[in-house]
Amino acid sequence: MLIMIISMTIFRPKLQIEKARDGRRKSDMNLISKAVEDYLNDNPCYPDEGFLNDCGGDSFRPYLNKIPCDPGTKQPYLYQRPECSKYALYATLTTENLSQQYFESEVVMGNFAVSSPNNPVVAVRTESEPAEEPTTAPTSAPVYRYGCFSGVCEVLGPYQDCDPKYDRADCRGMCSVPANECGGQPTPTPTSAPVPQYGCFSGVCQVLGPYQDCNPRYDGSDCQGMCSNPVYECTTP
């Protein structure tokens, strides 16, 4: 009973924080949606893709004083404009809509969407909803294994690092900005130390020099006990 009370004391505040962030994400979606509609009233098309990449900035004034960022990841929300008069906005909630995802060309866009009336987007059900709110610790941090290369989001190799790097296969739409190009270099594959070789000299097992050869030669420092036999004396081939 005491353990249960302690668990609820520790983890419930974290759940409330995540719920508050989800509320902020929904509010941001509505704010951006209104801004792009206002933009369309003054222009022939909705804004170009990539305008949300300046999240935290004011480059979309007067329609937005400040472009919102995701309150958890601090990354921009995803925005698509498949046609001049169509758009869709995506966010990822952490306490709601956990059983659905929106996809675009097999890339996960998020589990919450707002779109223009003429561009309905359909979510795909992925798994069943949890029976009740989680009271355990949050899941492990996302794995950042994607980077921008010449404007294209690509998976990093096993020994490759990148700065900046991302946790999603679309690099969260950041590859259209040249400043987000991968700045890392491939990390060389680690090599193992050379294995010393040994030979028999006057009945004694000795290590061979870097430019010394011997026949026969051995991997172990005891020459497998063969040095007591003159037949196995080291000879240069």
C-alpha positions as CSV (number, residue, x, y, z in Angstrom):
1,M,0.0,0.0,0.0
2,L,2.8,2.4,0.9
3,I,4.6,1.6,-2.4
4,M,1.4,2.4,-4.3
5,I,1.0,5.7,-2.6
6,I,4.7,6.6,-3.3
7,S,4.3,5.6,-7.0
8,M,1.2,7.8,-7.4
9,T,3.0,10.7,-5.7
10,I,6.0,10.4,-8.0
11,F,4.4,9.6,-11.4
12,R,1.0,11.4,-11.3
13,P,2.6,14.9,-11.5
14,K,4.5,13.8,-14.6
15,L,1.3,12.6,-16.1
16,Q,-0.4,16.0,-15.4
17,I,2.6,17.7,-17.0
18,E,2.2,15.6,-20.2
19,K,-1.5,16.3,-20.2
20,A,-0.8,20.1,-20.0
21,R,1.6,19.8,-22.9
22,D,-1.0,18.0,-25.0
23,G,-3.4,20.8,-24.2
24,R,-0.8,23.3,-25.4
25,R,-0.3,21.3,-28.6
26,K,-4.0,21.4,-29.4
27,S,-4.1,25.1,-28.7
28,D,-1.0,25.6,-31.0
29,M,-2.7,23.7,-33.8
30,N,-5.8,25.9,-33.6
31,L,-3.6,29.0,-33.5
32,I,-1.6,28.0,-36.5
33,S,-4.7,26.9,-38.4
34,K,-6.3,30.3,-37.9
35,A,-3.1,32.0,-39.0
36,V,-2.8,30.1,-42.3
37,E,-6.5,30.8,-43.0
38,D,-5.8,34.5,-42.5
39,Y,-2.8,34.2,-44.8
40,L,-5.0,32.6,-47.5
41,N,-7.4,35.6,-47.2
42,D,-4.5,37.9,-48.3
43,N,-2.8,35.5,-50.7
44,P,-3.7,33.1,-53.5
45,C,-2.4,30.0,-51.7
46,Y,-1.7,28.7,-48.2
47,P,1.9,29.4,-47.0
48,D,4.7,27.3,-48.4
49,E,5.9,24.2,-46.6
50,G,8.7,24.9,-44.1
51,F,7.4,28.1,-42.7
52,L,7.0,26.5,-39.3
53,N,10.7,25.6,-39.2
54,D,11.3,29.0,-37.7
55,C,9.5,27.9,-34.5
56,G,10.1,30.4,-31.8
57,G,10.7,33.1,-34.4
58,D,8.5,35.9,-35.8
59,S,9.0,35.3,-39.5
60,F,5.3,34.7,-40.0
61,R,4.1,38.1,-38.8
62,P,1.5,39.6,-38.9
63,Y,-0.3,36.3,-38.9
64,L,1.6,34.9,-35.9
65,N,3.6,37.0,-33.5
66,K,5.6,33.9,-32.6
67,I,5.6,30.6,-34.4
68,P,4.8,27.9,-31.8
69,C,7.2,25.0,-31.0
70,D,6.2,21.6,-29.6
71,P,6.3,22.2,-25.8
72,G,8.0,18.9,-25.2
73,T,10.5,18.4,-28.0
74,K,11.0,22.1,-28.8
75,Q,10.9,21.1,-32.5
76,P,8.5,22.6,-35.1
77,Y,5.1,21.1,-35.8
78,L,4.8,19.3,-39.1
79,Y,3.0,21.1,-41.9
80,Q,2.1,19.9,-45.4
81,R,0.6,21.8,-48.4
82,P,-0.1,19.1,-51.0
83,E,-1.8,21.7,-53.2
84,C,-2.1,25.5,-53.3
85,S,-5.5,25.5,-51.5
86,K,-4.9,22.5,-49.2
87,Y,-2.9,22.0,-46.0
88,A,-2.5,19.7,-43.0
89,L,-0.9,20.2,-39.6
90,Y,0.3,17.4,-37.4
91,A,1.3,17.0,-33.7
92,T,2.2,14.0,-31.5
93,L,0.2,13.8,-28.3
94,T,1.6,11.7,-25.4
95,T,-1.5,11.0,-23.4
96,E,-4.2,10.9,-26.0
97,N,-4.8,9.2,-29.4
98,L,-2.1,6.6,-28.6
99,S,-3.9,4.0,-30.8
100,Q,-3.7,6.0,-34.0
101,Q,-1.2,7.5,-36.4
102,Y,-1.3,9.7,-39.4
103,F,1.0,8.6,-42.3
104,E,2.3,10.4,-45.4
105,S,4.2,8.1,-47.8
106,E,4.8,5.6,-45.0
107,V,6.3,8.3,-42.7
108,V,4.6,8.8,-39.4
109,M,3.4,12.4,-39.1
110,G,1.8,12.3,-35.6
111,N,-1.4,11.2,-33.9
112,F,-3.3,14.5,-34.0
113,A,-4.1,16.5,-37.1
114,V,-5.8,19.7,-38.2
115,S,-6.4,20.3,-42.0
116,S,-8.3,22.5,-44.4
117,P,-11.9,21.5,-45.0
118,N,-11.1,20.3,-48.5
119,N,-8.2,18.1,-47.4
120,P,-9.5,15.5,-44.8
121,V,-6.7,13.4,-43.4
122,V,-7.5,9.9,-42.0
123,A,-5.8,8.3,-39.1
124,V,-4.7,4.6,-39.1
125,R,-5.4,2.6,-36.0
126,T,-2.2,1.0,-34.7
127,E,-3.0,-0.6,-31.4
128,S,-5.6,-0.8,-28.7
129,E,-6.0,2.0,-26.1
130,P,-4.6,1.3,-22.7
131,A,-7.3,0.3,-20.2
132,E,-6.4,3.1,-17.8
133,E,-4.0,6.0,-17.4
134,P,-0.4,4.8,-16.9
135,T,1.0,5.1,-13.4
136,T,4.5,3.9,-14.2
137,A,7.5,5.7,-15.3
138,P,7.6,7.2,-18.8
139,T,9.1,5.2,-21.6
140,S,12.8,5.5,-22.6
141,A,14.0,8.6,-24.5
142,P,13.7,8.5,-28.3
143,V,16.6,7.2,-30.3
144,Y,18.1,9.9,-32.5
145,R,19.5,8.1,-35.6
146,Y,18.5,10.3,-38.6
147,G,20.3,13.3,-40.2
148,C,20.0,15.7,-43.1
149,F,22.2,15.1,-46.1
150,S,21.9,17.4,-49.1
151,G,18.3,18.3,-48.1
152,V,17.3,14.6,-47.6
153,C,16.6,12.8,-44.3
154,E,18.7,9.6,-44.1
155,V,19.3,7.0,-41.5
156,L,22.8,7.2,-39.8
157,G,25.2,4.4,-40.2
158,P,26.3,2.3,-37.2
159,Y,29.5,4.3,-36.7
160,Q,28.2,7.7,-37.9
161,D,27.3,10.7,-35.9
162,C,25.5,13.9,-36.9
163,D,24.8,17.4,-35.5
164,P,21.9,18.0,-35.5
165,K,20.2,14.5,-35.5
166,Y,16.6,13.5,-35.2
167,D,14.4,10.7,-33.8
168,R,12.1,10.4,-36.9
169,A,12.6,9.2,-40.5
170,D,11.4,12.6,-41.8
171,C,13.9,14.6,-39.6
172,R,10.8,16.5,-38.5
173,G,10.8,18.4,-41.8
174,M,14.0,20.2,-40.9
175,C,16.1,19.2,-44.0
176,S,14.7,22.0,-46.1
177,V,16.8,24.4,-43.9
178,P,20.5,24.3,-45.0
179,A,21.6,25.1,-41.4
180,N,20.3,21.7,-40.4
181,E,22.7,19.8,-42.7
182,C,24.5,17.0,-40.9
183,G,27.7,18.4,-39.4
184,G,29.1,15.1,-38.1
185,Q,31.6,12.8,-39.7
186,P,31.6,9.0,-39.8
187,T,33.4,7.5,-36.8
188,P,36.0,5.1,-38.0
189,T,35.4,1.5,-37.3
190,P,37.5,0.4,-34.2
191,T,40.3,-1.9,-35.1
192,S,41.7,-4.6,-32.8
193,A,45.4,-4.6,-31.7
194,P,47.8,-6.8,-33.6
195,V,48.3,-10.3,-32.2
196,P,52.0,-10.9,-31.3
197,Q,53.7,-13.8,-32.9
198,Y,56.3,-16.0,-31.3
199,G,59.1,-18.4,-32.4
200,C,61.7,-20.8,-30.9
201,F,65.3,-19.4,-30.6
202,S,67.9,-21.7,-29.0
203,G,65.2,-23.6,-27.2
204,V,63.5,-20.5,-25.8
205,C,60.1,-19.0,-27.0
206,Q,60.5,-15.4,-27.9
207,V,58.3,-12.7,-29.4
208,L,59.0,-11.8,-33.1
209,G,60.0,-8.3,-34.0
210,P,57.8,-6.1,-36.3
211,Y,59.8,-7.1,-39.4
212,Q,60.8,-10.6,-38.3
213,D,59.4,-13.7,-39.7
214,C,59.7,-17.3,-38.6
215,N,58.8,-20.8,-39.6
216,P,57.1,-22.3,-37.6
217,R,55.6,-19.5,-35.5
218,Y,53.0,-19.5,-32.7
219,D,50.3,-17.2,-31.2
220,G,51.0,-18.1,-27.6
221,S,54.0,-16.9,-25.5
222,D,54.9,-20.6,-24.7
223,C,55.1,-21.6,-28.4
224,Q,52.8,-24.5,-27.4
225,G,55.8,-26.1,-25.5
226,M,57.5,-27.0,-28.8
227,C,60.8,-25.2,-28.2
228,S,62.3,-28.2,-26.4
229,N,62.5,-30.0,-29.7
230,P,65.3,-28.7,-32.1
231,V,63.1,-29.5,-35.1
232,Y,61.0,-26.5,-34.2
233,E,63.8,-23.9,-34.1
234,C,62.9,-20.7,-35.9
235,T,64.1,-20.6,-39.5
236,T,63.6,-17.7,-41.9
237,P,61.4,-18.9,-44.9
